[in-house]
Amino acid sequence: MSNAMLPFALPAPPDGGVDLLLIAGEHSGDEHAARVVRELKLKQPNLRVCALGGPEIAAAGGQVLHDLTATSVVGFVEVLKHYSFFKALFDATLKWIEQYRPRAVCFVDYPGFNLRLAAQMRARGLSGKGGGAIRTLFYISPQIWAWKAQRRFTMARDLDAVATIFPFEPACYADTGLPAEFVGHPFLADDYVSPVRYEAAGPILLLPGSRIQAVTRILPLLLGGFSDYRKTHSEARAVVLFPSDEVAAVVRDELARWPDLGSAVSVQPVAESGAHGAPLAASAVLTSSGTMSLHCALAEIPGAIAYRTNPLTYLLARWWVKIDYIGIANLLLMEPMYPEFIQGAATRSALGRQLRECTDEPARLVAVQQQARRLRRLLTAPTRGSAADWILARLDGTEPS
């Protein structure tokens, strides 16, 4: 993300035309959007789909204009460091939309970038809300229930519709006039295959996340917890999963600082879905609060969440974020399926103790199995539609009035 990369232009569509532009930042957004692209292509093979996304969207048949997953960052401080790059990318994306005029733009999560882009599309008269012809859709609602609740009104100003993946989210838009529909969580889709599964004899999973900045801070916590666990379970093994080559390099650099763990820790790649290989067995997990924590929860793997961020980012988050938990499974259940250890509370002894409870106490596993069943019920949409159906209805003008 250096200034040497700037300025740049996004490539043209193959035939100069495009029906749908998807914009998905981060690895989880890339995977969710890829599932949508696969279904869209199945239902309308000639649909022309371009994207700012990642390798999963490309594999599903979308033309990726820029790999946004390779340049995603998180946190106020981290974004400021790379402001010039993201400003140039933003301007290039807006210029591309203005030149090629997709029938619809579907924003997938990534609200900091995407909501600003929707606002500019309206201001420039490109979107329907600005007097233009381009439909503006948002799949995977921003977490307005956690922070920045007032932005639901600017979303109503700039967007045509929102599709949510959590059942309580449509009610958050009830006072705005913005159509919001729960379309079910993608992890409950028929074609979903989890990347992980529970097995009592399996290794410990260590999941530090998908963003380099987060991995740098969180992985030492997870390794410390596993090292503490090995005081009483000397034969224990662990696997660190990584979503990209960039993260893999950070993981291997950190592991070099833990010679006492030796060959007890291995490093493996993982796709956000299990479509690219057999699910990895695990007996317990230490995880960051990201998407993989929900994969593990649905797979009934007992574990705990550890999280540490830049101290300034953390202080700002404590001021802005008004939620009881950071793990989505915990939020949905309103109880700690995965106990959370944040900032200074994430010590090696606390995390080691959690691992012992997960592997040595049968009651912990029974509780997790019961909670996973509740999660699956909560995340299943009441109708048979999907995110792809939701998009097609708005492309074709057949959405409910």
N, C-alpha and C positions, 0 to 999 in steps of 0.2 A: 504494500500500500504506500509506496514511496511516491514523491512528486515526479520521479522519472517516468512513471507510468502515465502521466497526464500531459496534454489532454488525450482523450480517446473517444472513439465513436463506436456505437453498437452496430453489429452487422445487419444487413437487410434480410427480410424473410426470403426463403428460397425462390419464390415466384413473385415477390413483390407484394403479396397480399397476406393478411392474417385475420383469423376469426377471433382468437382469444389470446390475450397476453396474461400469463401468470407471473406474479412476483412473489417469490418465496425465499426468505432469508433463513439461514441456519439449516443444519442437517435434518432436523425433525420436520421443518416446513417443506424441505425438498422431498422427503419421503411421503408426507401427506399429499402434496401436490402431485407426485408421481402416480399415486394410486388413483387420483382423479383423472389424470391424463390417460392412463390405461383403460379406464372405463369409458371415457369420452371417445377414445379411438375405437373401442369395441362397438359402441353404439352409433357413432358417425365416423367411419374410417377416413373420410375426406376432410374432416375438420382440421383447419390449419392452426396449430398451437405453437406459440413462441413463449419464451420464459426468461426471466432472470431467476436462476435457481441453481441447480447442481447436477451431479452425475446421475442421480436417480430419475430426475425428469428427463434427462437426455436418453437414458435407457428405455424409458416408457414411450418415447416417440416424439417428445417436444424438442424444438430447436432452442438450445440454451444460448442466449445472447451474451451472458456474462455469468461466471460461476460466483454467485453471491455467497454461497456457503463457505468459500475459501477466504472471504474477507469480512465475515461477520464479527462484530465485537459486542460486548455488553458492558453496561455501566457508564455513568455520566463522565467520569474521568477518562475512560478508555475511548469513548466516542470523540471527545475533544481532541485527543492526540491525533486522530485520523480525519479531522474535519474536512481538510482540503480534498482528500480522496473522495469522500462520500458526497461532497458538494458537486464535484465533477461528474460522478456517477449519476447523481440525481438529475443534473442538467442534461446529460446524454440520454437518459431514459425519457425524460419529458420531450426532448426533441424527437426521439424515435417514435413516440406515440403520436405526436403532431404530424409527422411525416407519413406514417403507415396506417394510421387510423384503424386499429382493431375494432371489431364489433363490440367487444367487451374487454375490460381489464378486471381480472380477479386477483385481489390482494390476498395473500396467504400469510396470516400472522404478521410478524415483523412490523409492528404498528408505527414505530418511530419514523421509519422511512416511508412506509406505505400511506399513512394518513396524511403526511405532508404532500405526497404526490397526488393523492385524491383531491386535496384542497387546491393545488395548482392546476389540475385538470379542469376543475370548476371555474377557477379564476380566469383561465385562458379560453373558456368557452368550448372545451373539448368534450366534456361529459354531459350527460343528460341534465344533470342538475345545473350546469352552466349554459344550457341552451344548445349543446352539441348532440351528437348521435351515439357517443360511446357509453355503454352501460358500465357502471362502476359497482363491483361486487366485492364483498369481503368474506372470505372463508377462514374460520377459526378466529372468533371474536377476540379483540384485545381484552385484557383482564380488567375491565372497567369496574368490576366488583371488588378489586383489590386496591386500585389507585387510579387517579385521574378520571374519576367518575363523570366529571363535567364534559369530557370530550365526546360523550355520547351525543351531545347536541350538535357539535361540529360534524360528527359522523353522519347524523341525519341530514345536515346541510349538504354534504358532499357525496354521499353514497346512495345507491338505489336499493340495496338489500344486504343483509348480513346472515350468514349461516354459522351456527354455533355448534360446538362439539360437546358442550356440557348442558345438562337439562335445565339448570337454573338460570342460564344466561338470557334467554329471550325476555324474561320479566324485567331485566335491567334496562331494556329499551322501551318499555311500555309507555313512558311519558314523552316519547320523542316523535312518534309517527313513522319511525324507520322500521320497515318490515324485518323481523328477526325470526329465524326458524331453527329449531334444534334438529339437526340431520343425523345425529348419532355420532359416536366417537369412531374414528377410523380403525381403532384396535378391536372393534367389535364387528368389522366388515367380514363378509363371507370368505374373502381371499386373504385375510390376515393370518400370518404365521408368526408367532412370537420368536424373537431371536434368542430367548432364554426359556429354561424350564427348571422345575425343582427336582432335585435328586439328593437324598440324604448323604450319599457318599461323594457328592460333587465338590469341586473347589469353592473357595470364597470368591465372589465377584467384587471387583473394585471398579467403580464407574465414576470417573472424575468429571465427565461432561464432554461437550463437543467444542467448546471455545477455548482457545489457547490460554487466554488470561485466566479463565476459571480453573483450567486444569493445573496451571502453575501453582495456584494457591491451594487447591483442594486435594490433589494427589498426595502430597506429603502427609496430610491428615489421615487419608485412607491407609497408606503404607504404615504409618505409625500405629494405627489401630490393629492392623493385621500382625505387625511385629509383636505387639502386646499379647494378642491372642495366641501366638506361637509359644509363649512362655508355658502354657498349659496344653497346647496341641502342637507339639514339635513337628509332627509329620504333615501338618496342614499345608495345602497349596492354594495359591490365589491366581486369578487371571485378571489382567487389566484389559478392558476392551477400549478400542479407539475407533473413531469414525472416519479419520482422514490421515494422510501421510504427515501433514503438519502437526497434528496432535501426537501421532506416533513418535515423532522426533523428540517432542517435549517429554513424553512418557519415558523413553529410553534414557534421556539425559538425567531425569530424576532418579530412575532406578539405579543408575551408576553411583548414586550417593548412598545407597543402602546395601553395602556388600554383605551384611549379616543375613540378608534374605536370600542371597545366592540364587540357586535355581528354583527356589520355592515360588517365585512369581514369574509367570509367563505373560506375553503380550500378544493379543490377537485382534484382528480387525473385526468390525461388526457393521452390518447394515442396520438401519433403524427398523426394518422388518426382517423376518427370518427367511425371506424369499430366496436368498442367495446361499443358503446352506442350512444344515441341521441346527436346531436350537442348541445353545450351549447349556449344559447341566450345571446347576449351582446349589449349594446347600444353604448359603446365606449371602447377603449383599451389603456392602457399604457404598452409598451412592450420593451423588449430588442431587439437587432437586429437579433435574430436567426430565425430559421425555422418557429416558431409560428407567427412571424410578417407577413410572406407571407400567411399563412393560413387566418389570419384576413383580409389582403388586398383583397384576392380573395373572401372572404365572405362579402365584402363591409361594414366592420365595421370601422368607423372613429376612428382615434387615433393619437398617437405620440410615438416616440422612445426615450427611456432614456438609457444612457450607461455610465458606469464608470468602469475602470479597475485599476490595479496596476499602480501608477504613472510612474514607470520605463518602464513598458510594453507600456503605452500610448506614452511616449516620443519616444521609439523605433518605434512604429507603425507610428507616424507622420513622421518619417524619411523615413520609407520604403514604406508605403502604399500611392498610388497615385490614389485616387478615390474621387469623389465629395460627395458620400453618403455612409453610412454603411448599410442602409436598402436595401434589394435586390429589393423590389418593386420600391423604389426611383431610384435605379440604372438603372433598366430596362426602366422606364418611363422617366428618366433624369429630374425629377422634384420631389419635396417633397410631395408625397402622404401622408406620415407620417413625419411631421416635426421632426427634430432630435435635441436632447439636450444631449450633450456629456460632460463628466467630470464636471467642475464647472458650466456649463450652465444648468445642470439638477437640478434646484431648485424646491422646493415644490410649490412656487407661479407660476413659469412658467408652470409646469405640470398641476396644478390646472386650470390655465387659458385655457390650451388646452382642458381639459375635458369639460369646460363650452362651448367652441366653438363647440365641437363635439355634445353635446346634445341639445344646445340651438339655434344653427344657422342652418337652413335648407340648406343653400347654401353649407355648409361643407359636408353634406351627399350627395347632388347631385354630387358634384365634385368627391367624393370617388366612387360613383357608375359608373361614366363615366371612371375613371381611372381603375377600376377593369375590365371593359369590354376590355379595351386596353391590360391589363395584360394577360387576357385569350387568346387573339389573338396572342400575342407575344410568349406565352409559349406552343403553340400547334405545334407539329412537322408537317412538310409538307408531310410526308409519314405515312403510317398506321402501321409501325413497332414499336416495343417497345424495352426497354432495355433487356428484356428476349430474344426476337428474335435476338437482336444484339449479345448476349452471345452465344446462340445456334449456330448461323452461324459460330462463331469462334471456338466453340468446334467441330463442324462437318466438318469444312473446306470448308463451302459453302459461305463464305463472298465474297463480290464483289472484283474483282481484281483491 
